[in-house]
Amino acid sequence: MMHHTYIPSGVCSKKIDFDYEDGKIYNLKYIGGCNGNLKAIARLVEGLSFNEVVKRLEGNTCGIKNTSCANELVKAIKEVM
Protein backbone atom coordinates (compact mmCIF):
# COMPACT_ATOMS: atom_id res chain seq x y z
CA MET A 1 0.00 0.00 0.00
CA MET A 2 1.25 3.49 -0.89
CA HIS A 3 0.63 6.75 0.95
CA HIS A 4 -0.06 10.25 -0.39
CA THR A 5 -0.17 13.64 1.32
CA TYR A 6 -1.67 16.69 -0.35
CA ILE A 7 -1.77 20.31 0.81
CA PRO A 8 -5.12 21.76 -0.32
CA SER A 9 -5.62 25.36 -1.40
CA GLY A 10 -8.57 27.69 -0.91
CA VAL A 11 -10.35 25.56 1.69
CA CYS A 12 -10.43 25.22 5.48
CA SER A 13 -8.61 21.88 5.63
CA LYS A 14 -4.83 22.10 5.86
CA LYS A 15 -3.80 18.61 4.75
CA ILE A 16 -5.24 15.52 3.08
CA ASP A 17 -3.68 12.10 3.75
CA PHE A 18 -4.71 8.79 2.25
CA ASP A 19 -3.41 5.35 1.36
CA TYR A 20 -4.03 3.69 -1.96
CA GLU A 21 -3.58 0.35 -3.63
CA ASP A 22 -4.68 -0.92 -7.04
CA GLY A 23 -6.27 2.44 -7.84
CA LYS A 24 -8.47 2.43 -4.72
CA ILE A 25 -8.47 4.86 -1.79
CA TYR A 26 -8.15 3.88 1.88
CA ASN A 27 -7.66 5.57 5.26
CA LEU A 28 -8.55 9.08 4.10
CA LYS A 29 -7.91 11.74 6.74
CA TYR A 30 -8.29 15.50 6.55
CA ILE A 31 -6.46 17.81 8.95
CA GLY A 32 -8.57 20.87 9.72
CA GLY A 33 -11.87 21.75 8.10
CA CYS A 34 -15.39 20.67 9.01
CA ASN A 35 -14.62 17.61 11.12
CA GLY A 36 -17.92 15.76 10.85
CA ASN A 37 -18.41 16.36 7.13
CA LEU A 38 -14.86 15.33 6.30
CA LYS A 39 -15.11 12.15 8.38
CA ALA A 40 -18.28 11.35 6.44
CA ILE A 41 -16.51 11.85 3.10
CA ALA A 42 -13.74 9.53 4.30
CA ARG A 43 -16.26 6.80 5.14
CA LEU A 44 -18.12 7.23 1.86
CA VAL A 45 -15.03 6.92 -0.36
CA GLU A 46 -13.29 4.10 1.56
CA GLY A 47 -12.36 1.36 -0.90
CA LEU A 48 -13.71 3.19 -3.95
CA SER A 49 -11.70 3.42 -7.15
CA PHE A 50 -9.98 6.69 -7.94
CA ASN A 51 -12.17 7.03 -11.02
CA GLU A 52 -15.36 6.66 -9.00
CA VAL A 53 -14.25 9.24 -6.41
CA VAL A 54 -13.34 11.70 -9.17
CA LYS A 55 -16.67 11.10 -10.91
CA ARG A 56 -18.65 11.74 -7.71
CA LEU A 57 -16.73 14.68 -6.22
CA GLU A 58 -15.09 16.67 -9.03
CA GLY A 59 -16.41 20.21 -9.33
CA ASN A 60 -18.03 20.29 -5.87
CA THR A 61 -17.85 23.78 -4.36
CA CYS A 62 -18.17 25.18 -0.84
CA GLY A 63 -20.15 28.39 -0.41
CA ILE A 64 -18.79 31.07 -2.72
CA LYS A 65 -15.44 29.27 -3.16
CA ASN A 66 -14.64 27.70 -6.53
CA THR A 67 -13.47 24.52 -4.78
CA SER A 68 -14.20 22.44 -1.67
CA CYS A 69 -12.45 19.90 0.51
CA ALA A 70 -14.06 17.19 -1.64
CA ASN A 71 -12.83 18.82 -4.85
CA GLU A 72 -9.36 19.18 -3.33
CA LEU A 73 -9.39 15.41 -2.73
CA VAL A 74 -9.98 15.00 -6.47
CA LYS A 75 -6.88 17.12 -7.14
CA ALA A 76 -4.88 14.94 -4.73
CA ILE A 77 -6.06 11.78 -6.46
CA LYS A 78 -5.18 13.18 -9.88
CA GLU A 79 -1.60 13.76 -8.63
CA VAL A 80 -1.38 10.03 -7.96
CA MET A 81 -3.11 8.96 -11.16
Stockholm file with secondary structure:
# STOCKHOLM 1.0

chainA/1-81         MMHHTYIPSGVCSKKIDFDYEDGKIYNLKYIGGCNGNLKAIARLVEGLSFNEVVKRLEGNTCGIKNTSCANELVKAIKEVM
#=GR chainA/1-81 SS CEEEEECCSSSSEEEEEEEEETTEEEEEEEEESCHHHHHHHHHHHTTCBHHHHHHHHTTCCCTTSSCCHHHHHHHHHHHHC
#=GC SS_cons        CEEEEECCSSSSEEEEEEEEETTEEEEEEEEESCHHHHHHHHHHHTTCBHHHHHHHHTTCCCTTSSCCHHHHHHHHHHHHC
//
